[in-house]
Amino acid sequence: MYKKYFLIIAVLLISGCQHTASRSLSELTSSNGLLGVNSTCETAKLQNKNFNSVWTRMRSGFCFRNINSSRISEELKWMKKNKSFVYRSIDRSKPYLFHILSYLEKRNLPHELALLPMVESGFQPFAYSTSRAAGIWQFIPPTAREYGLKMNWLYDGRRDVLESTKAATYFLRDMHRHFKGNWLLAIASYNTGAGNVGKAIDRANNLFTKPSYWDLNLPRETELYVPRLLALSKIIANPQRYGFDLPAIPNKKFTSTVNFRDPLDFKTLSIITGVSQEELTNLNPGYSTWILDPSQQNKLLLPVDAAKVFNKRYNKVSRSIYENKIHNVVKGDSLYRISRIYNVKISALKKTNGLTKDVIYINQKLRIPSELNTGSKEFITINNQKYFINKKEIVFNHIVKRYDNWYRIAKKYDVSLNKLLSWNNADKKTKLKINSLVKIKLQGPILTKSKDINILRYVVGSGDRYDQVVRGFNIDKEDLIKDNKLKNRKYLTAGDNLIITLN
């Protein structure tokens, strides 16, 4: 009898030890002081420190080194078999990694989070998912709006690498607080949402301990998501151990930001900087057309040397092609009143003048968003090459859908309602008919080698169809298919960069 009791006690003790051992691994993120609510292993201390490579810098801010799981091992096996995925993602990340690590350090967040875009999108800025997520951080529209990312026909902040990175750091920091310092739960919520993680925690219902990430029954994608991130961090921490040879990436900026105040286009920017349009669009993927409008985003990402060239040339070029107006604020002025006087949006006024609030003061000088020079100058010379200053506008036709109204269309294209109505000889009471066309007037490419404007750029949006692009730009479908090698494509894919050849 005593032997029987002894055997039962021994079994309980052994099982208890096993439970404790597994728990110590699974609950590492919530029990380890470095990963508590008020600390994120202090990556803020790494700001402005010198590192010989971006990998050394990244490893210095790794916080999850001691987390192990069979699921992480499975992801490591997958990556060993799919090394090309890792290498391609790293290659795409080069222009951005330095900036992403800087944002993480500024918010005092773990450096492992710099690898999230690799899991999310493979660092592809034009990536779209079936759930309408976009950009390297794969923001869905509601979350993007919540974290201040602008989205309209001209510009999508989810694809803007710097703006979306800033938003992602705020979101992850908020999730870290929400889950009381448990980073694995915070990262899981980035993929599936805090509500779903919370429900999974409630379902787990551990009797003696709080359920950890590893105990949760989550969607299959989320169950792979966190282990994949941790597997990637292990590869970066010790590449030789897992059979990887990471490319040398110095810890320096490959790209720099520049400010601009007057509308540009990718062709004109290419002429000013000497950088190809393809590289410029990849560095500035937030813009959805050929237009670079400072009222959408007034910062550009350029290769470091090209940024220096831009800063030297931009003011001179801008003065040559733009007529700049200054408004001197008088008693009774408001941004609303000034916007009505010059027929510009308040948001454009604020962006042009670097205003964060609606407050202005008497005798303040406000720059009015620029218009092309109406003088007699027809061309300028850059590097001994003559370029015509094009003042022609491009008309895009919006196809009226059910529930459309003038306000909704103006918001979609981020133009003032008055401008939209004037373009269409309409007023607020003019009725819209489904499938009819509404004119949207846009600035064409500014500097061109000839007086004719015939090639534009357009990024396919979520839900775009062939007829929307064809009727929108008034082009032939056959030409669109031929120019973009779409012969075997029944549907357009969101994120595709299209060449638009005007008739």
Beta strands, then each sheet from edge to edge (+ up, - down):
strand 1: 255-259
strand 2: 264-265
strand 3: 291-292
strand 4: 299-303
strand 5: 322-328
strand 6: 365-372
strand 7: 379-382
strand 8: 385-389
strand 9: 393-399
strand 10: 437-443
strand 11: 447-448
strand 12: 455-459
strand 13: 497-501
sheet 1: 1+ 4-
sheet 2: 2+ 3-
sheet 3: 5+ 6-
sheet 4: 7+ 8- 11+
sheet 5: 9+ 10-
sheet 6: 12+ 13-
end
